[in-house]
Structures are given as C-alpha cells and as structure tokens.
C-alpha cells in the first residue's frame, strides 16, 4: 500500500524515515525534495502493512510535530 507521510521535521533524514517505517515492511520510499535537494517535509512510501502504519502513525508526534499519515492518492508513476 502506498502512503503519504507529511509534516515531519525538515531535519528528519531519509535514513531516519526509513528506520521509522521499517516495522511496517518498507518496500520503497520517495522523500520529496526541492530543486536544491532540501527535504520539503513530506514523502511517499510503499509498505507491506500500510493500513497499520496509517492507523498507528497518523498524528503521532515526532520532534514536536504531529505526523500526517494517510493512504496516498494514485497520480501516476513516480519512478522518474
């Protein structure tokens, strides 16, 4: 299941996010960055157990910010 993860701290590294999502069977992660390579505070992930991640992680505080975790809306291929 593809999920959207938003409102995480801008200093949250890709490795930290991978570790955070690993218990849910992380298969693929796309951390969205601006044209300068700086994370924009949201990402998309394919997880084996996305439903559990959504129910457990939505609104969970991380460094003082409540995460926004929900099923992603399919808008096409993001392999490019």
C-alpha positions, 0 to 999 in steps of 0.5 A, a space after each residue: 500500500 502506498 502512503 503519504 507521510 507529511 509534516 515531519 521535521 525538515 531535519 528528519 533524514 531519509 535514513 531516519 524515515 526509513 528506520 521509522 517505517 521499517 516495522 511496517 515492511 518498507 518496500 520503497 520510499 520517495 522523500 520529496 525534495 526541492 530543486 536544491 535537494 532540501 527535504 520539503 517535509 513530506 514523502 511517499 512510501 510503499 509498505 507491506 502493512 500500510 493500513 497499520 502504519 496509517 492507523 498507528 502513525 497518523 498524528 503521532 508526534 515526532 520532534 514536536 510535530 504531529 505526523 500526517 499519515 494517510 493512504 496516498 492518492 494514485 497520480 501516476 508513476 513516480 519512478 522518474 
